[in-house]
Amino acid sequence: MNELDIPILKTSFDLYKTFHEYRKVVPKNDRFTIYERSENLILDVVELLIEAGYVARNNKVTILEHASVKLNTLRLLIRLMKESSTFDTKKYVTLQTIIDEIGRQLGGWIRSSGLK
């Protein structure tokens, strides 16, 4: 299985690439605090999505919900970076658009994986 064949993983990969490109504009005092924490959250979400792709259906929802919590935490940290002028509005909107898409895909995956 090629992980990038799964749409949510491709979108998450794109989020990381975009976020990583912004590293060079992040002030040094934010780079090793909120930026690094946000970067780690993106990687955590990617890891959880890969894990969810391999586990049995009855364990999948728990992992996906954990990924959703991490994604929402990331959403808040990105907003905080905009509010503290770490990111300008354009970068903020770009990142939030990608995060919103991941959220929609994740919600769909959670709904389709629910036990009935």
N, C-alpha and C positions, 0 to 999 in steps of 0.2 A: 504494500500500500504506500503510495506517495502522499505524504501528509498535505502537500500543497494542492492536492486534488480536492480536498475538503474546503469549501468556500470560506468558512469561518477562520480556518487556519491561514488561508491566503490573506484574508483581510487583517488578521492579527500580525502576520509577517509584514504587511505593508505599514501597519501602525508602528511597529518597531523601527523599520527603516526610516520612516518619516521622523519619528521622535529622535532617533540617533543623529540624523542630519542636523537637527536643531541644537545639538550639544555645543557646537562652536559659538553659538550666540548667547548661551547661558552664562550669566556672570559667575565668576569663580566661587563666590560665597554661597551660591545656590547649587552649584554643580555637584557638590559632594553631600548635599542634604536632600532637599525635596526632589531635585532632578534624579539623583541616583535612586531614591526610594521609588519614584514613579517608574523608572526604567526596570527596576526589579519587579514591580507589580505587573508590568507588561509581560516580562519573562515568566512570571508565575502563572498568568492567565494562559499563555501559550502552552506551558507544561501541563496545566490542568486539562486543556482542550485535547492535547495529545493523549493524555491518560484516559479521558472519557471515551476516546475513539477505540480504546482497546478493552475496556472493562465490560462485564456483563450488564445487561439492561437494568437489572434491579439495583446496581451500584452507580449507574450513570447519572441519575438525577442529583444525587448528593454531591458528586464531583462538579457537575455543571452549576449547581447553586453556589458552591464555593467559588467557582470562577466568576459568577455573577457578582458576588460580594466584592471580590478583588477588583473587578471592572468598575464597580460603583465607587470604590475607594480611589481608584485611578482618576475617575471623572472629577471627583472632588479636588484631588491634588493638582490636576491640570487647571481647574478653575482658580485655585489658590495661586498658582504660578502666574496666571493672567492678572489677577487682582494685585499681585505684588510686583508687577511689571517684569517678571522673568521672561514671559512671552508676550508678544504684541497680539493684538486682536486677530490678525490674519492667521497667525500660527495657532492660536487658541481655537479658532473656528475650524481650521483644517483638522486638528487633532480630535476635536469633539465630534466632527462629522464622521470620522472613521470609528471612533468609540461608539457612537450611536448605531452605526451599521453593525458592529460586532454585537452590541446589545440586542438588536432586533434578531440577528441570527441565533444568538444564544437563547433568547426567549423562545424562539421557534423550536430549537433543539430540545429545550427543557419540556415544552408542551408535547412534542412528538415522542418523548422518551418516558412520559408519565405512565405509571402502571395503571392498568384498567382492569 
